[in-house]
C-alpha cells in the first residue's frame, strides 16, 4: 500500500473515532501521542486530510469518508500535491482553477449552500458566498505587538526567518503553521490575537469617561482567555480592571497570562452571570465589556469541525443565554457609562436581535454597531456594538 493510501486510511480511522466533543486539535494531538509511529510529516499530512473533510461542512453526508476527504482536499488545494497526484490525478491537474469551477467538476456538482445551509439565519451584512468560500481557506495566524516591543518582535521573526506581513503597525499576519514559541515572548512582547479581534479595540480609543480623581472602573465580564482585557489595558493602562468568568480554571490561566504580560493591578472573580443573585464587588462601572459566549460561527474556517457538527438549535440556545447575561450585567453600569457587546457569530439572533433586546429593555443609546468581516482577510468574523447608558 502506498504512503498516500496509508495517510488516507489513518485519517479515516481518526475520523471514525472523533465525535466532536472536544476541539479536534486537542483530540488529534492525543491520538498522535498515543500512536508514536507517525513522523512529523505524516502527522501534518493526516491532520490536513481530516480538516479538509470537515471543511465540506454539511455537504455530501452520504458518500464514503474516502471520497469526502479527497473532495475536500481538492477544493482546499490551490497547488498540485502528491496525494491528489496519486489518488485523483485528473483533479490534481485542475486544482489551480477557481473554487466555483472546482465545485462544478467534482463528482457531485457541489453547491456552497450545502456546505453552510443556514443562510436565512445570517445577519444582513454577511456576503453569503464569500463567507462560504472562506471555509476552504486556512486563516492566518495574527500577532498583536504590544507597546514598546514592536521592533523587537519583527527583528526576532526576521532572524528566525519566519515570514510575516505587517497589516498595520501593531498587527502582523503569519502563515498559520508558523512556530513562534521560543522565538518571541508571548503575552509579554506580542499576543496571538485574530485580526478582527484586534479591531474591536478601535472603539476603546475614543471613549470619554466621566471620572475626575480616580481611575475608570472597567469590567470584562466574560473574560475567557483575557485577550480583550489585554487589548484594553494596552490602549489605556490607567483603568481599574475587573475580570470574571464562570470557570475557575479560566481565571487561573488568566492570572498566569497577566503575570507574563506584566499586569498586576486588577480584580478577578469567578461568577456565573446567568445567576442574578451573584453580584460583582461594585455596581458602578464606567465600562462593561461583554464578549459573550456564542456559536463561534465567525471562526469556523479556523475550527471547521464545529461547522461539521453544528446543530441549528444552538442558535436559539446561545441567543437566550446572551440575553440572560446582558440582563444581569447591564444594571451594574453607571449612568453615562458604556456597554460593549461582542460576539464571534454571524447569526442575527445572536447579534442584531440581542442589541434590539438591550435597547428595548434597558433603553441604552446605540452609538455604533458593526460587523468585522474576516472572511475576505483570512481572519475571523466578529460583531461589535457600542452603547451608552443615559444619564
N, C-alpha and C positions, 0 to 999 in steps of 0.2 A: 504493500500500500504506500502511495506517495506521501511525502511530508504534508502536502496540501490537503489530501483526504484526511490525514491524521488531525490537522488543525480543525477541519470541519467537524469531524466526529467528536473531538474534545469539546468544541463549542456546543454541539447538540447535547452532550452529556451534562454540561454545566446548566444549560437552559432547562433541561428536564428536571433538574434539582431545585432551581430557583423558583420561588413563589411570590416574589415582590414584597416580602415582609420587612426587608431592610434595604438600604441603598445597595445597588448592585456592585458598586466599587468596593464596599465592605465585604460583601458576600464572596466575590471572586478573589479578593485578597486572601480570605480564609481558605478558599478552595486550593489556591496555589501553594499556600503554606502547608497544607496537609498532603499535597502531591508534589514532591520535590523534583520529579523527573523533568519538569519543564524549565528550559533555559529562559533567559531574558527575552530573546527574540520570539520564542514560542509563546510566552505569556502575552506579549504585546499583540501578536497576530490573532491569537484566540480571543482575547478580550475585544479586539476590534470587530471580529465577526459577531460576537454577541451583541455589541452595541448597534451594529448595522441591522441586526434582527429587530431590536427594539425601535429603531428609527422609523420603521414602517407603521408604527402606531397600531391603529385598529384595522388596518387594511389586510387583506388576504389571510383571514383567520383559518381557512380550511385547507391550505396547501401544506406540504411537508415542511418540517423545520429546515431541512437542507435547502429546498427551493426558496424558502423565505429568507434565509441567511444570504444566499447568493444574490437574490433580487435586491436586498438591502445593500449589499456590498457594491453592486453595480451602480445603484442610484447615489451612493455616498462617494464614489470614486470619481476623481477628476483627471487622474493619470492612469495609464495601464499598470496592472500589478500582476504578480506571479500567480496568485490564487485564481484570478479570473482567466489568466492565460492558460492554466492547466485544466480548469473545470468549466469555463464558459468562454471559449475563445472568441466567438462572434461578438459577445458583449464587450469583451476586453478591447476589441478594435474600435468600439464606439463610446468609450467612457468619457471622452472629451466633448461630447455633444451636450447641449443644454439639458437641464433636468426635465423640462417639458417634453423634449424629443425622446429622452430616455424612458420616460413614463409610457410613451406610446409604443415603444419597441420591446418592452418586457413581454413575457409570455402571457400577461394578464391585462394589458391595456389599463394600467393602474390610474386612478384618479386621486388628486390631492385631497378631495373631500372625504375619501375613505380613510385617509391617514388620521385626520382630525375632524370628526363628524359633528362637532358642536358649534358650527358657525353661528347659529341663532343665539347662542349664549354669549357671544363676543361683544365687547364694547364697540361702539360705532367707529372709533378712531382706528381700529385694527385693520391693516391691509391683509385680508384673509390669505390670499395666495402667497404673498411674500412671507407671511408668518408660517404657513405650512411648509414652504420650501426650506425654511431655516432648520427644520428638524433633521435635514440630511447634511447639515454642516456642523462640524465640531466647533463650538465657540472658542474664543481666545482666552488666555489667562491674562488678567489685568492686575497691575500693581498701582497702588496709590502711594506716591512718595511723600513721606512725612516732612514737615517743615524743617529745613536745615540739613536734610540728608539727600537732597535731590541729586547733586553732582556725585556724591559718594556712591550711591546706588548705581547710577549709569556707568561710572568708572568700573565698578566691580563686575557688572554684567559684561562690559566690553572686554575686560581682561579675561573673563571666563569664556569668551567667545559665544555668548548667548545672544541670539538675535532679539531685538526689541524695536518697537516703533513708538515714538512719542506722540500721543493723541492730543494732549495739552500739557502744560508744564508739570502738573503733579501726576499725570496718568500715562502709564506705559502699557502697551499690549505686547504679549509674547505668545509664541506658539504654545498650544495647550499642554504639550508634553514636556515643557521646559522644566529642568530640575534646578531650582534656585535655593533649596535648603542647603545651608553651609556656604553659600555664595554671599548672601546678604543676611542681615539680622532682621528676620521677620518680626513685625509689630513694633520694633524699635526704629528701624530705618524705613521700612515700607510695609504696607498692609496689602494682603491679597484681597482685592475687592472689585467686583464687577464694575464695568464702566457705567452702567445705568445706576447702580447703587451709589457710585461716587457722585453722579449728577444730582442725586437727591439733596446733596449738601448745598446746592445753589440757593435754595430758599432760606437756609440758615443765615446767609451772609447779610441779608438786608433787614433782619428782624430788629425792631426797636423796642427794647424792654423798658417798662415803666418803673425802674428802680433808681434809687439815689445813692445811698451809702452802703449798699450791700450787693452781693453777687446775685444775679437772677437764678431762681430755683428751677431746675430742669429735671424732668422725669422721663427716662426711656423705659416705658412700662412693659414692653415685650422685647427685652434686650437681646435675647438669643446669644450669639457669639460676641456681641458688643461692637460690631463693625460700625453701626451708625453713631454710637456714643463716641468712638474713637474719632470719627469724622467730625462730629460736632465739637469735640474738645480741641481738635487741631485748628478749627475755624475760630473758635472762641474759648480759650482755656480759662477765661475768667467767669466760670459758672459754678454754681453749687449743684452738683450732679447726683441724681439718684437713679439707680438701675434696678430692675426687677425682672424676675422670670418665675414661672411656677415650678421649674425643675431645679432642685438644689445642685445637681451635678453641673448644670449650665453655669450657675453662679460661681461654683468652684473653679471651673475652667476659665471663666471670665476674669476672675481675680488674678490668675496666673498670667493671662494675656495683658491685663492692665499693668501688672508689675513689669513685664518686659517693655511695655510702652512708656513707662515712667509716670503713670497716672496713679496717684496715691490718695488724693483728696476727693472721696466720693462715698456715697452710702449705697449698700446693696441689700436687697430684700428678696425673700422667697415668698411670692404672692400668687394665689390663684385668682385671676381677675374675673373669673366667672362667679366668684363668691362675693356678693355685695357686702357681706359683713366684715370682710378683711380690708383694712384701710392702710394706706401708706402713712408715714410719720408726719406728713404735712398735707394740708388741703389748699394751699395757695401757691400753685406752680405758675410761673410765668410762661413756661413752655412744656407741653406734654407731647412726646413723640411716640406714636403708636405704629410700629412696624408689625402689622397684625399677622397672626397665623393665617395661612391661606392655602389654596390648592397648589400654589407654586407653578401654575401653568405657564407663566412667563419664563420659566427656567428649564422647560422640558427638553430643549435642544441640548442642554448640558447634562440632564438626567433623563434620557429617553425611556428608561424603564417605567417611569411614572406616567408617561404618555400611554404606554402599552397597557398598564394595569389600571388606568383611571376608570372610576365609576362615577357617572354623571350625578348621582345623588349627593356626592361630596360637595358640589357647588352650594346647594341649599344648606348643608350642614355647616360649612365654613361661614356662609353669609350670616346664619343665625348666631354662630359663635362670635363673629366680629361685632354684630350689633350689641350683643351682651357685654362684650369687653368695653366698647366705647361708651356704653351707658353707665358703666361702673367707674370709668376713669375721668370722663369729662367733668363731673361735679367737683373734681379736685383742681380744676383750672381757675385761676384767678381772673376776675373781671379785667378785660383788656389783654388777657393772655392769649397765646397762640396754641392751636392744636394742629399737629401734622399727622396725617393718616397715610400710610404707605402699605402697598401690597406688591408682591411679585406675581400677581394674577392678571389674566387678560379677560376675565369674565365680568360682565357688567353687574351681576348680582353682588359680587364682592367689592366692586369699585363704585361706580356711579350710584347704584341703589343704596349703598351704605352711606354715601355722602348725603343723598337726599333724606335718608332716615335721620342723620345727625342734624341737618338743617331744620327739619320739621320738629324734632323732639327737643332740641336744645337752642334753637334759634341762633346758631353761630353764623357769623358772616363769612361767606366764601370769598377768599382773596385770590386763590389760584388753584386750578385743577389741571393736571397734565398727565399724558401718557408718555413714558420714556421708552421709545421704540428701540429695542436692541436687535430685532430680527434682521435688520439690514446693516448691522455693525459687528456681527459675530459676538453679540453680547446678550444679556438677559433683557426682558421687557418688564418694566415696572410702572406702577401707578402711584401718583403722589398728589395730595391735596393739602393746601394750607388754609386754615380757618382761624377766625378770631372771635373771642367771646366779647360781646358788647359790654360797655361799662354800665 
